[in-house]
Amino acid sequence: MGIFRSKPIEDVLAQSGAEESATTLRKRLGVFDLVGLGVGVVIGTGIFTLTGVEAKTHAGPAVVLSFVLAGVISMLAAMCYAELASAVPTAGSAYSYAYATIGEVVAWIIGWDLLLEFVLGASVVSRGWSGYLQNLFGLPTAIFGEQSVVNVGAILIVAVLGTVAAIGVKESARLTNTLVVVKVAICLFVIVAGAFFIKKANLTPFIPPSKPTTGGTGSGLERPVIQTFLGNPASFGIAGILTAAAVVFFAYTGFEAVANMSEESRNPRRDMPRGLLWTLGIATALYLGVSFVLTGMSKYTDLNEGSPLASAFDAVGASWAGTLVSIAAVCGLSSVILVDLVGIGRIGFAMGRDGLLPPTIAKVHPKFGTPLRFTVGATIMVMVVGGLIPLTTLADLVSIGALFAFTLVSIAVPVLRHTRPKLDRPFRVPLSPVLPIISALACIYLMLNLSIATWLRFAVWFLLGIAVYAFYGRRHARLSQPESSRDAPTEAPA
């Protein structure tokens, strides 16, 4: 027992397989819904913004290699998610897996971390959405884009999509699938059309020579941890590729939202591995194509960090293509926000069902079949954060949160193989425990390529979470209650 008590796998499976009630979610999603939700959340800020930012500041044309590295590590983590999601199909993804394998306090930490990741992820993207909409329609910068004091555009889009997320998962999936078709079609068009404007000179040198990082570092808190301790903070070269990989990893975060939907999948044992792996395969192909075309069309030193794709087409006299990119960005970022909001609701639902958060906020609405109260509360939080905090302050926190979650999920696979060797696993990570260990170590290495300031902000959130667990979660958890009372009926939904 104690803080490392774990939730029996049988309890997890019984909860996810129970008939619809105030503590279960409706099973309404097929494999194409899962892939649509996955691509919807993964293809967003990374392809429309981070490609240009990291090419210009850290990697040059070799940002393609950064996407390859981040994609390989994401695929390793996705295989670990796929094994756990198919064997233990429940809401909460990494949180629920940790609770069943490593223990309650670790599950709490990862659940707290996932809430940070999804809230900040939706906030980051809402600000990017506002900026693209401002560029597309020439809206006033006082209330749209990064120059605004209060980003009204970010607040409005979160309010609209939060309403959709609260109404139902199937409705969210339908809207997401529509937006995904639009943005994937335009991304493919960008790759094909942009290929005609590639100049060899722009791709030379492919890996720019390394140079010391200068300017804006002050006390050194903005330097990557690993470079700081090695005494060689640098941009470009191999070090720049690794730093960019840690940042563009943000572009892959969110695919774990698919694992969050496993309790709502009609056939999770078959569809969860497909949904996760197909999502990352499609996303990686698009990222590589777009980043190569972008750095081939425009010299990396001349890229516009705010809207690199649209600006690159403008520079070659194809402004009409830049308009299409802006339309794709608006659609793409909308789907990211929506899936993030859906994911937040499922994490809160799982934590509330286990008693680590107040159970009343995790009730499933009898009409909509969603955790309405938590979804609405999370939407309001995202509106506040996205409306007031600049984008650059948020993005790295999302990356470190995701990498931390991926590390624990990778560890959970061999732990569960050891503790429950006979558990039915429709999908198995090959070469376990070797690949899960490689996945965990790679995630930790990417975390060390993030700045000291990011680590400090993450530490503050971590300590705040420990305090909440100590004063509330530990005492109210279902596992801390007498066994006879754990299955007692809870408050009926309003």
C-alpha positions as CSV (number, residue, x, y, z in Angstrom):
1,M,0.0,0.0,0.0
2,G,1.2,3.6,0.7
3,I,2.1,6.0,-2.1
4,F,3.4,3.2,-4.4
5,R,0.2,1.2,-4.3
6,S,-0.9,0.2,-7.7
7,K,-4.4,-0.2,-9.3
8,P,-5.2,-3.9,-10.1
9,I,-5.4,-4.5,-13.9
10,E,-8.7,-6.3,-13.3
11,D,-10.2,-3.1,-11.9
12,V,-9.0,-1.1,-14.9
13,L,-10.4,-3.6,-17.4
14,A,-13.7,-3.9,-15.4
15,Q,-14.2,-0.1,-15.4
16,S,-13.4,0.3,-19.1
17,G,-15.6,-2.6,-20.1
18,A,-18.6,-1.7,-17.9
19,E,-22.0,-0.7,-19.3
20,E,-22.6,3.0,-19.9
21,S,-23.0,5.0,-16.7
22,A,-21.8,8.1,-14.9
23,T,-18.4,6.6,-14.6
24,T,-17.9,5.1,-18.1
25,L,-17.5,6.6,-21.5
26,R,-19.4,5.6,-24.6
27,K,-17.7,3.4,-27.2
28,R,-18.3,5.3,-30.5
29,L,-14.9,5.5,-32.3
30,G,-13.5,3.3,-35.1
31,V,-10.0,3.1,-36.5
32,F,-10.4,6.0,-39.0
33,D,-11.8,8.2,-36.2
34,L,-8.7,7.5,-34.2
35,V,-6.4,8.2,-37.1
36,G,-8.3,11.4,-37.8
37,L,-8.1,12.5,-34.2
38,G,-4.4,11.6,-34.1
39,V,-3.4,13.4,-37.3
40,G,-5.7,16.3,-36.2
41,V,-3.7,16.9,-33.1
42,V,-0.2,16.1,-34.4
43,I,-0.2,18.2,-37.6
44,G,-0.4,21.7,-36.4
45,T,2.1,24.3,-35.0
46,G,5.0,22.1,-35.8
47,I,4.5,22.0,-39.5
48,F,3.3,25.6,-39.9
49,T,5.6,27.4,-37.4
50,L,8.4,25.3,-35.8
51,T,9.9,24.3,-39.2
52,G,10.9,27.8,-39.8
53,V,11.9,28.8,-36.3
54,E,14.2,25.8,-35.8
55,A,15.7,26.0,-39.3
56,K,16.6,29.6,-38.7
57,T,17.9,29.5,-35.2
58,H,19.4,26.0,-34.6
59,A,19.7,23.5,-37.5
60,G,19.5,25.2,-41.0
61,P,18.3,22.8,-43.7
62,A,19.3,19.9,-41.4
63,V,16.1,20.6,-39.5
64,V,14.9,17.7,-41.7
65,L,17.3,15.4,-39.7
66,S,15.8,16.9,-36.5
67,F,12.4,15.8,-37.6
68,V,13.7,12.4,-38.4
69,L,15.3,12.0,-35.0
70,A,12.2,13.3,-33.2
71,G,10.0,11.0,-35.3
72,V,12.0,7.9,-34.6
73,I,11.9,8.5,-30.8
74,S,8.2,9.3,-31.1
75,M,7.7,6.0,-33.0
76,L,9.5,4.0,-30.2
77,A,7.3,5.7,-27.6
78,A,4.2,5.1,-29.8
79,M,4.9,1.4,-29.9
80,C,5.0,1.4,-26.1
81,Y,1.7,3.3,-26.0
82,A,0.3,0.8,-28.5
83,E,1.1,-2.2,-26.3
84,L,-0.3,-0.7,-23.2
85,A,-3.4,0.8,-24.9
86,S,-4.3,-2.5,-26.5
87,A,-3.8,-4.5,-23.3
88,V,-5.3,-2.0,-20.9
89,P,-7.9,0.0,-22.9
90,T,-8.9,2.8,-20.6
91,A,-9.1,6.6,-20.4
92,G,-6.1,8.5,-19.0
93,S,-3.4,6.9,-21.2
94,A,0.0,7.2,-19.5
95,Y,-1.6,8.1,-16.2
96,S,-3.6,4.9,-16.1
97,Y,-0.7,2.7,-17.3
98,A,1.5,4.1,-14.6
99,Y,-1.2,3.5,-11.9
100,A,-1.4,-0.1,-12.9
101,T,2.4,-0.7,-13.1
102,I,4.6,1.7,-11.2
103,G,2.4,3.0,-8.4
104,E,0.0,5.8,-7.4
105,V,2.4,8.6,-6.7
106,V,4.1,8.1,-10.1
107,A,0.6,7.9,-11.7
108,W,-0.4,11.2,-10.1
109,I,2.8,12.9,-11.2
110,I,2.3,11.8,-14.8
111,G,-1.4,12.7,-14.7
112,W,-0.5,16.1,-13.4
113,D,2.2,16.4,-16.1
114,L,-0.3,15.4,-18.8
115,L,-2.8,18.1,-17.7
116,L,0.1,20.6,-18.1
117,E,1.0,19.3,-21.5
118,F,-2.5,19.4,-22.9
119,V,-3.5,22.7,-21.4
120,L,-0.4,24.5,-22.5
121,G,-0.5,22.7,-25.9
122,A,-4.0,24.0,-26.6
123,S,-3.0,27.4,-25.4
124,V,0.1,27.6,-27.6
125,V,-1.9,26.5,-30.7
126,S,-4.8,28.9,-30.0
127,R,-2.3,31.8,-30.1
128,G,-0.9,30.5,-33.4
129,W,-4.4,30.1,-34.8
130,S,-5.1,33.8,-33.9
131,G,-1.9,34.9,-35.6
132,Y,-2.7,33.0,-38.8
133,L,-6.2,34.3,-38.9
134,Q,-5.0,37.9,-38.4
135,N,-2.6,37.4,-41.4
136,L,-5.2,35.8,-43.6
137,F,-7.9,38.5,-43.1
138,G,-5.9,41.5,-42.0
139,L,-7.6,41.7,-38.6
140,P,-6.5,44.2,-36.0
141,T,-3.3,43.2,-34.2
142,A,-4.5,44.8,-31.0
143,I,-6.7,41.7,-30.4
144,F,-5.3,39.1,-32.7
145,G,-1.8,37.7,-32.9
146,E,1.3,38.0,-30.7
147,Q,1.3,41.8,-30.5
148,S,-2.0,41.8,-28.6
149,V,-2.0,42.3,-24.8
150,V,-5.2,40.2,-24.5
151,N,-5.4,37.7,-27.4
152,V,-9.1,37.8,-28.1
153,G,-8.7,35.5,-31.1
154,A,-7.2,32.8,-29.0
155,I,-10.0,33.1,-26.4
156,L,-12.8,32.9,-29.0
157,I,-11.5,29.8,-30.8
158,V,-11.0,27.9,-27.5
159,A,-14.5,28.8,-26.4
160,V,-16.1,27.5,-29.7
161,L,-14.1,24.3,-29.8
162,G,-14.5,23.7,-26.1
163,T,-18.2,23.7,-26.7
164,V,-17.8,21.0,-29.4
165,A,-15.6,18.9,-27.1
166,A,-18.2,19.1,-24.4
167,I,-21.1,18.1,-26.7
168,G,-19.7,14.7,-27.7
169,V,-16.6,12.7,-28.8
170,K,-18.3,11.6,-32.1
171,E,-19.1,15.1,-33.0
172,S,-15.6,16.2,-32.2
173,A,-14.3,13.3,-34.4
174,R,-16.5,14.4,-37.3
175,L,-15.3,18.0,-37.2
176,T,-11.7,16.9,-36.8
177,N,-11.9,14.5,-39.8
178,T,-13.2,17.3,-42.0
179,L,-10.4,19.7,-40.9
180,V,-7.8,17.0,-41.3
181,V,-8.8,16.3,-44.9
182,V,-8.4,20.0,-45.8
183,K,-5.0,20.5,-44.1
184,V,-3.5,17.2,-45.3
185,A,-4.6,18.0,-48.9
186,I,-3.0,21.5,-48.7
187,C,0.2,20.1,-47.1
188,L,0.5,17.7,-50.0
189,F,-0.1,20.6,-52.4
190,V,2.6,22.6,-50.6
191,I,5.1,19.8,-51.0
192,V,4.4,19.3,-54.7
193,A,4.1,23.0,-55.6
194,G,7.1,24.0,-53.5
195,A,9.3,21.4,-55.1
196,F,9.3,23.5,-58.3
197,F,10.9,26.4,-56.4
198,I,13.7,24.5,-54.6
199,K,17.2,25.9,-55.2
200,K,20.3,23.8,-54.5
201,A,22.1,26.9,-53.1
202,N,19.5,27.2,-50.4
203,L,20.3,23.7,-49.2
204,T,24.1,24.3,-49.0
205,P,25.6,23.7,-46.6
206,F,23.0,21.2,-45.5
207,I,24.4,21.2,-42.0
208,P,25.7,24.7,-41.2
209,P,28.9,24.9,-39.2
210,S,28.5,25.0,-35.5
211,K,28.9,28.4,-33.8
212,P,28.6,29.6,-30.2
213,T,25.2,30.7,-29.0
214,T,25.2,34.4,-28.4
215,G,22.7,37.1,-27.3
216,G,19.7,37.0,-25.1
217,T,20.9,34.3,-22.7
218,G,21.6,36.6,-19.8
219,S,22.3,34.3,-16.8
220,G,22.4,31.3,-19.1
221,L,19.0,30.0,-18.2
222,E,17.9,29.9,-21.8
223,R,20.8,27.5,-22.7
224,P,20.2,23.8,-23.2
225,V,21.0,21.8,-20.0
226,I,23.4,19.4,-21.7
227,Q,25.3,22.1,-23.6
228,T,25.6,24.2,-20.5
229,F,27.2,21.4,-18.4
230,L,29.5,20.4,-21.3
231,G,30.6,24.1,-21.5
232,N,29.8,24.4,-25.2
233,P,26.5,26.0,-25.9
234,A,26.1,26.2,-29.6
235,S,23.7,26.6,-32.6
236,F,23.9,24.6,-35.8
237,G,26.2,21.7,-36.4
238,I,25.3,18.4,-34.7
239,A,24.5,20.2,-31.4
240,G,22.1,22.4,-33.2
241,I,20.3,19.4,-34.8
242,L,19.9,17.8,-31.4
243,T,18.6,21.0,-29.9
244,A,16.2,21.5,-32.7
245,A,15.0,17.8,-32.4
246,A,14.2,18.5,-28.7
247,V,12.1,21.5,-29.7
248,V,10.4,20.1,-32.8
249,F,9.5,17.1,-30.7
250,F,6.6,19.4,-29.7
251,A,5.4,18.8,-33.3
252,Y,4.8,15.1,-32.5
253,T,3.3,15.6,-29.0
254,G,-0.4,14.9,-28.8
255,F,-0.4,11.5,-30.5
256,E,-0.9,10.1,-27.0
257,A,-4.3,11.7,-27.2
258,V,-5.2,8.7,-29.4
259,A,-4.4,6.4,-26.4
260,N,-6.7,8.6,-24.3
261,M,-9.6,7.5,-26.5
262,S,-9.0,3.8,-26.0
263,E,-12.0,3.5,-23.6
264,E,-14.2,5.0,-26.3
265,S,-12.9,2.8,-29.1
266,R,-15.2,0.1,-30.3
267,N,-12.4,-2.4,-30.8
268,P,-9.4,-1.0,-28.9
269,R,-7.3,-4.2,-29.0
270,R,-7.2,-4.0,-32.8
271,D,-7.6,-0.3,-33.5
272,M,-5.4,1.4,-30.9
273,P,-2.1,0.2,-32.3
274,R,-3.2,1.0,-35.8
275,G,-4.4,4.5,-34.8
276,L,-1.2,5.3,-33.0
277,L,1.3,4.0,-35.6
278,W,-0.6,5.2,-38.7
279,T,-0.9,8.7,-37.1
280,L,2.9,9.0,-36.6
281,G,3.6,7.5,-40.0
282,I,1.5,10.1,-41.8
283,A,2.7,13.0,-39.7
284,T,6.4,12.1,-40.1
285,A,6.1,11.9,-43.9
286,L,4.4,15.3,-44.1
287,Y,6.9,16.9,-41.7
288,L,9.9,15.7,-43.7
289,G,8.4,16.8,-47.0
290,V,7.4,20.3,-45.8
291,S,10.6,21.0,-44.0
292,F,12.8,20.0,-47.0
293,V,10.7,22.0,-49.4
294,L,10.7,25.1,-47.0
295,T,14.5,25.2,-46.6
296,G,14.9,24.5,-50.3
297,M,12.7,27.4,-51.3
298,S,14.2,30.0,-49.0
299,K,17.6,30.4,-47.4
300,Y,17.3,29.4,-43.8
301,T,18.7,32.7,-42.6
302,D,15.9,34.6,-44.4
303,L,13.0,32.5,-43.1
304,N,10.1,34.4,-41.4
305,E,9.7,32.8,-37.9
306,G,6.1,33.8,-37.6
307,S,4.7,32.3,-40.8
308,P,7.6,30.6,-42.6
309,L,5.6,28.7,-45.2
310,A,3.4,31.6,-46.4
311,S,6.4,33.9,-46.4
312,A,8.5,31.5,-48.4
313,F,5.9,31.3,-51.1
314,D,5.5,35.1,-51.1
315,A,9.3,35.4,-51.6
316,V,9.2,33.3,-54.8
317,G,6.2,35.3,-56.2
318,A,3.5,32.7,-55.4
319,S,1.4,34.6,-52.9
320,W,-1.7,32.7,-53.8
321,A,0.0,29.5,-52.4
322,G,0.7,31.5,-49.2
323,T,-3.0,32.1,-48.9
324,L,-3.7,28.4,-49.2
325,V,-1.1,27.7,-46.5
326,S,-2.8,30.2,-44.1
327,I,-6.2,28.4,-44.8
328,A,-4.5,25.0,-44.0
329,A,-3.0,26.5,-40.9
330,V,-6.3,27.8,-39.6
331,C,-7.9,24.4,-40.2
332,G,-4.9,22.5,-38.9
333,L,-4.6,24.5,-35.7
334,S,-8.3,24.3,-35.0
335,S,-8.2,20.5,-35.0
336,V,-5.2,20.5,-32.6
337,I,-7.0,22.7,-30.1
338,L,-10.1,20.5,-30.3
339,V,-8.3,17.2,-29.8
340,D,-6.3,18.7,-26.9
341,L,-9.5,19.8,-25.2
342,V,-11.0,16.3,-25.7
343,G,-7.9,14.8,-24.2
344,I,-7.8,17.0,-21.2
345,G,-11.3,15.9,-20.3
346,R,-10.4,12.2,-20.5
347,I,-7.3,12.6,-18.2
348,G,-9.4,14.6,-15.7
349,F,-12.1,12.0,-15.9
350,A,-9.7,9.1,-15.2
351,M,-8.1,10.9,-12.2
352,G,-11.5,11.9,-10.8
353,R,-12.8,8.3,-11.2
354,D,-9.8,7.1,-9.1
355,G,-10.5,9.7,-6.5
356,L,-7.2,11.6,-7.0
357,L,-9.2,14.6,-8.1
358,P,-12.7,15.4,-6.8
359,P,-15.0,12.7,-8.4
360,T,-17.8,15.3,-9.0
361,I,-15.8,17.1,-11.7
362,A,-15.3,13.8,-13.6
363,K,-18.9,12.8,-14.0
364,V,-20.1,11.7,-17.5
365,H,-23.0,13.8,-18.7
366,P,-26.0,11.5,-19.3
367,K,-26.9,13.2,-22.7
368,F,-23.6,14.0,-24.2
369,G,-21.6,11.1,-22.8
370,T,-18.6,13.3,-22.0
371,P,-17.0,14.5,-18.7
372,L,-18.8,17.8,-19.2
373,R,-17.7,19.6,-16.0
374,F,-14.0,18.9,-16.3
375,T,-14.1,19.8,-20.0
376,V,-15.7,23.1,-19.4
377,G,-13.3,23.9,-16.5
378,A,-10.3,23.0,-18.7
379,T,-11.7,25.1,-21.6
380,I,-11.9,28.2,-19.3
381,M,-8.3,27.6,-18.1
382,V,-7.0,27.3,-21.7
383,M,-8.8,30.5,-22.6
384,V,-7.1,32.4,-19.8
385,V,-3.6,31.0,-20.5
386,G,-3.9,31.3,-24.3
387,G,-5.3,34.8,-24.0
388,L,-2.6,36.2,-21.7
389,I,0.7,34.3,-22.0
390,P,3.1,34.6,-25.0
391,L,3.6,31.6,-27.3
392,T,7.4,31.3,-26.8
393,T,7.0,30.9,-23.0
394,L,4.7,27.9,-23.5
395,A,6.1,25.7,-26.3
396,D,9.1,24.2,-24.5
397,L,7.0,23.3,-21.4
398,V,4.8,21.2,-23.7
399,S,7.9,19.4,-25.0
400,I,9.3,18.6,-21.6
401,G,5.9,17.4,-20.3
402,A,5.4,15.1,-23.3
403,L,9.0,13.7,-23.0
404,F,8.5,13.0,-19.3
405,A,5.3,11.1,-20.0
406,F,6.9,9.1,-22.9
407,T,9.8,8.2,-20.6
408,L,7.4,6.7,-17.9
409,V,5.3,4.9,-20.5
410,S,8.5,3.3,-22.0
411,I,9.5,2.2,-18.5
412,A,6.0,0.8,-17.8
413,V,6.1,-1.7,-20.7
414,P,8.9,-3.9,-19.3
415,V,7.6,-3.5,-15.8
416,L,4.2,-4.8,-16.8
417,R,5.8,-7.6,-18.8
418,H,7.5,-8.7,-15.5
419,T,4.6,-8.2,-13.1
420,R,1.9,-9.6,-15.5
421,P,3.6,-11.9,-18.0
422,K,0.3,-13.7,-18.9
423,L,-1.7,-10.5,-19.6
424,D,-3.2,-10.7,-23.1
425,R,-1.3,-8.3,-25.3
426,P,-2.7,-7.9,-28.9
427,F,0.3,-5.7,-29.8
428,R,3.8,-6.3,-28.4
429,V,6.8,-4.0,-28.6
430,P,9.5,-6.0,-30.5
431,L,12.8,-6.6,-28.7
432,S,11.5,-5.7,-25.3
433,P,13.0,-4.6,-23.0
434,V,15.7,-3.2,-25.3
435,L,13.5,-0.9,-27.4
436,P,11.5,0.5,-24.4
437,I,14.8,1.2,-22.6
438,I,16.2,2.9,-25.7
439,S,13.0,4.9,-26.0
440,A,13.2,6.1,-22.4
441,L,16.9,7.0,-22.7
442,A,16.3,8.9,-25.9
443,C,13.5,10.9,-24.3
444,I,15.7,11.8,-21.4
445,Y,18.4,12.9,-23.7
446,L,16.0,15.2,-25.6
447,M,14.8,16.6,-22.3
448,L,18.4,17.5,-21.5
449,N,18.6,19.5,-24.7
450,L,15.9,21.8,-23.4
451,S,16.8,25.0,-21.6
452,I,17.5,25.3,-17.9
453,A,14.6,27.8,-17.6
454,T,12.2,25.2,-19.0
455,W,13.4,22.7,-16.4
456,L,12.9,25.2,-13.6
457,R,9.3,26.0,-14.8
458,F,8.6,22.3,-15.0
459,A,10.0,21.8,-11.5
460,V,7.7,24.4,-10.1
461,W,4.7,22.6,-11.7
462,F,6.0,19.3,-10.4
463,L,6.3,20.5,-6.8
464,L,2.9,22.1,-7.0
465,G,1.5,18.7,-8.1
466,I,3.2,16.9,-5.2
467,A,1.6,19.3,-2.8
468,V,-1.9,18.8,-4.2
469,Y,-1.3,15.0,-4.0
470,A,-0.1,15.2,-0.4
471,F,-3.0,17.3,0.8
472,Y,-5.8,15.8,-1.3
473,G,-5.1,12.9,-3.7
474,R,-3.3,10.6,-1.3
475,R,-6.2,10.6,1.3
476,H,-9.1,10.6,-1.2
477,A,-7.9,8.0,-3.6
478,R,-10.2,5.0,-4.1
479,L,-7.4,2.7,-3.2
480,S,-7.1,4.4,0.2
481,Q,-10.7,3.6,1.0
482,P,-11.9,0.3,2.6
483,E,-12.2,-2.3,-0.1
484,S,-16.0,-2.7,0.7
485,S,-16.6,1.0,-0.1
486,R,-14.7,1.3,-3.4
487,D,-17.5,0.1,-5.6
488,A,-20.2,2.1,-3.7
489,P,-22.3,4.2,-6.0
490,T,-21.1,7.8,-6.5
491,E,-23.1,10.9,-7.1
492,A,-25.5,10.7,-10.1
493,P,-24.8,13.0,-13.0
494,A,-26.6,16.3,-13.1
